[in-house]
Amino acid sequence: MAKKTRKQAEDDSSEPLRFEEAASELESIIDRLEEGDIPLEESLEAYGRGRALLTRCRSILDAAATEIAEVELDADASDAGEDA
């Protein structure tokens, strides 16, 4: 029986990777690619997985930045209301 790759295991689960998990896996892929000791086909697969992880990390960071901006706007609005 073939062993599932991490990507296949993730595809089977309903929970997306947390930022820390995605970033850690991305770092591992980068290290493997920089070493250059993996076959071309595996390198291409790793590159594709790395791009997907990078997209996931950016999405999480964008959502966090939006949430922070909203909190700051709410805080500024509250401060302005108290000053009046």
Backbone hydrogen bonds in HBPLUS format (Angstrom, degrees):
<---DONOR---> <-ACCEPTOR-->    atom                        ^
c    i                          cat <-CA-CA->   ^        H-A-AA   ^      H-
h    n   atom  resd res      DA  || num        DHA   H-A  angle D-A-AA Bond
n    s   type  num  typ     dist DA aas  dist angle  dist       angle   num
A0009-ALA N   A0005-THR O   2.98 MM   4  6.26 158.9  2.03 152.3 158.5     1
A0010-GLU N   A0006-ARG O   2.87 MM   4  6.11 152.7  1.94 146.6 154.3     2
A0011-ASP N   A0007-LYS O   2.84 MM   4  6.08 157.7  1.89 152.0 158.3     3
A0012-ASP N   A0008-GLN O   3.06 MM   4  6.26 142.3  2.21 141.8 151.1     4
A0013-SER N   A0010-GLU O   3.07 MM   3  5.18 136.8  2.26  99.4 111.5     5
A0022-ALA N   A0018-ARG O   2.96 MM   4  6.21 167.5  1.98 161.8 165.2     6
A0023-ALA N   A0019-PHE O   2.82 MM   4  5.98 166.5  1.83 160.1 164.1     7
A0024-SER N   A0020-GLU O   2.98 MM   4  6.00 155.5  2.04 139.5 146.4     8
A0025-GLU N   A0021-GLU O   2.99 MM   4  6.18 164.1  2.02 150.0 154.2     9
A0026-LEU N   A0022-ALA O   2.90 MM   4  6.05 155.4  1.96 146.0 153.6    10
A0027-GLU N   A0023-ALA O   2.92 MM   4  6.15 158.6  1.97 148.0 153.2    11
A0028-SER N   A0024-SER O   3.04 MM   4  6.31 154.7  2.11 145.6 152.5    12
A0029-ILE N   A0025-GLU O   2.97 MM   4  6.26 155.6  2.03 149.4 155.6    13
A0030-ILE N   A0026-LEU O   2.92 MM   4  6.19 162.8  1.95 154.5 159.1    14
A0031-ASP N   A0027-GLU O   2.95 MM   4  6.18 161.6  1.98 149.8 154.5    15
A0032-ARG N   A0028-SER O   3.01 MM   4  6.29 161.5  2.05 148.7 153.3    16
A0033-LEU N   A0029-ILE O   2.90 MM   4  6.14 162.1  1.93 155.3 160.2    17
A0034-GLU N   A0030-ILE O   2.85 MM   4  6.02 156.6  1.91 152.4 159.1    18
A0035-GLU N   A0031-ASP O   3.03 MM   4  6.24 144.8  2.15 145.5 154.4    19
A0036-GLY N   A0033-LEU O   3.20 MM   3  5.24 127.3  2.49  95.3 108.2    20
A0043-SER N   A0039-PRO O   2.83 MM   4  6.10 149.4  1.92 151.5 161.8    21
A0043-SER N   A0040-LEU O   3.02 MM   3  4.87 113.7  2.47  91.5 108.4    22
A0044-LEU N   A0040-LEU O   2.88 MM   4  6.20 155.3  1.94 157.4 163.0    23
A0045-GLU N   A0041-GLU O   3.08 MM   4  6.36 157.7  2.13 145.3 151.2    24
A0046-ALA N   A0042-GLU O   2.84 MM   4  6.02 159.6  1.88 147.6 153.8    25
A0047-TYR N   A0043-SER O   2.80 MM   4  5.99 153.2  1.88 146.5 154.4    26
A0048-GLY N   A0044-LEU O   3.02 MM   4  6.25 161.9  2.05 147.3 151.3    27
A0049-ARG N   A0045-GLU O   2.97 MM   4  6.24 158.6  2.02 148.5 154.6    28
A0050-GLY N   A0046-ALA O   2.79 MM   4  5.98 154.4  1.86 147.4 155.2    29
A0051-ARG N   A0047-TYR O   2.91 MM   4  6.24 152.9  1.99 150.9 157.6    30
A0052-ALA N   A0048-GLY O   3.11 MM   4  6.39 156.5  2.17 145.2 151.1    31
A0053-LEU N   A0049-ARG O   2.91 MM   4  6.20 156.1  1.97 150.7 157.5    32
A0054-LEU N   A0050-GLY O   2.86 MM   4  6.06 155.9  1.92 148.7 155.6    33
A0055-THR N   A0051-ARG O   2.98 MM   4  6.21 157.7  2.03 146.9 152.5    34
A0056-ARG N   A0052-ALA O   2.99 MM   4  6.25 154.6  2.05 144.1 151.1    35
A0057-CYS N   A0053-LEU O   2.87 MM   4  6.15 163.3  1.89 154.1 157.9    36
A0058-ARG N   A0054-LEU O   2.92 MM   4  6.13 165.8  1.94 153.0 156.8    37
A0059-SER N   A0055-THR O   2.95 MM   4  6.09 154.6  2.02 145.8 153.0    38
A0060-ILE N   A0056-ARG O   3.00 MM   4  6.29 158.3  2.05 152.1 157.3    39
A0061-LEU N   A0057-CYS O   2.94 MM   4  6.19 163.7  1.97 153.4 158.0    40
A0062-ASP N   A0058-ARG O   2.82 MM   4  5.99 157.1  1.87 149.5 156.0    41
A0063-ALA N   A0059-SER O   3.00 MM   4  6.19 157.9  2.05 145.6 151.5    42
A0064-ALA N   A0060-ILE O   2.95 MM   4  6.19 154.3  2.01 147.3 154.7    43
A0065-ALA N   A0061-LEU O   2.89 MM   4  6.12 158.1  1.94 149.2 155.0    44
A0066-THR N   A0062-ASP O   2.97 MM   4  6.20 156.1  2.03 147.3 153.6    45
A0067-GLU N   A0063-ALA O   2.96 MM   4  6.18 158.5  2.00 146.5 152.4    46
A0068-ILE N   A0064-ALA O   2.91 MM   4  6.15 158.0  1.96 151.0 156.9    47
A0069-ALA N   A0065-ALA O   2.97 MM   4  6.16 160.8  2.00 147.2 152.4    48
A0070-GLU N   A0066-THR O   2.97 MM   4  6.23 153.9  2.04 148.3 155.3    49
A0071-VAL N   A0067-GLU O   2.99 MM   4  6.25 157.4  2.04 148.5 154.4    50
A0072-GLU N   A0068-ILE O   2.91 MM   4  6.16 160.5  1.95 153.2 158.6    51
A0073-LEU N   A0069-ALA O   2.94 MM   4  6.17 154.0  2.01 145.1 152.2    52
A0074-ASP N   A0070-GLU O   2.94 MM   4  6.19 159.9  1.98 149.2 154.5    53
A0075-ALA N   A0071-VAL O   2.87 MM   4  6.10 157.1  1.93 149.0 155.7    54
A0076-ASP N   A0072-GLU O   2.84 MM   4  6.03 158.7  1.89 148.6 154.5    55
A0077-ALA N   A0073-LEU O   2.88 MM   4  6.07 155.5  1.94 147.4 154.2    56
A0078-SER N   A0074-ASP O   2.91 MM   4  6.13 153.0  1.99 145.1 152.6    57
A0079-ASP N   A0075-ALA O   2.89 MM   4  6.11 158.8  1.93 149.1 155.0    58
A0080-ALA N   A0076-ASP O   2.92 MM   4  6.11 155.6  1.98 146.1 152.7    59
A0081-GLY N   A0077-ALA O   3.01 MM   4  6.19 149.0  2.11 141.8 149.8    60
A0082-GLU N   A0078-SER O   3.05 MM   4  6.30 144.8  2.18 145.3 154.3    61
A0083-ASP N   A0079-ASP O   3.10 MM   4  6.31 143.0  2.24 143.3 152.8    62
